[in-house]
């Protein structure tokens, strides 16, 4: 299992390369509408064992917030374990 702390310190392209080299497979991107912002996007990476069972799932999430004045803040990003 990959450390989320390591992924947070890498650029998205660097983390993508790191995960793929570690055996993770990039799965379908999840796009979800949200009341807090227009959309939440999750880029999903999954690590399977030799029998095809899921060992680990991580996601790179892009999202935004609406501040107290009703203005949309810039997109935020983070790595999460799914």
Rosetta blueprint (number, residue, H / E / L):
1 X L
2 X L
3 X L
4 X H
5 X H
6 X H
7 X H
8 X H
9 X L
10 X L
11 X L
12 X H
13 X H
14 X H
15 X H
16 X H
17 X H
18 X H
19 X H
20 X H
21 X H
22 X L
23 X L
24 X L
25 X E
26 X E
27 X L
28 X L
29 X L
30 X E
31 X E
32 X E
33 X E
34 X L
35 X L
36 X L
37 X L
38 X L
39 X E
40 X E
41 X E
42 X E
43 X E
44 X E
45 X E
46 X E
47 X E
48 X E
49 X L
50 X L
51 X L
52 X L
53 X L
54 X E
55 X E
56 X E
57 X E
58 X E
59 X E
60 X E
61 X E
62 X E
63 X E
64 X L
65 X L
66 X E
67 X L
68 X L
69 X L
70 X L
71 X L
72 X E
73 X L
74 X L
75 X L
76 X E
77 X E
78 X E
79 X E
80 X E
81 X E
82 X L
